[in-house]
Amino acid sequence: MRTCNGCGRDLAVEDLVRHERGRIVLVHCPDCKRVLGRYDRHGDDPKTDRRSE
């Protein structure tokens, strides 16, 4: 569980919205859109994650 610092909602990992931009992965709250994390992927560029669509 993760609590959003923007809206205070408790979020399960499967509720988070992820966007992959090349090697960077952005994770944000589905309600207030606040960025909860930014991660650098190593290796080949991943395919775009379409779970948020």
Secondary structure, 3 states (H helix, E strand, C coil): CEECCCCCCEECHHHCEEEEECCEEEEECCCCCCEEEEEECCCCCCCCCCCCC
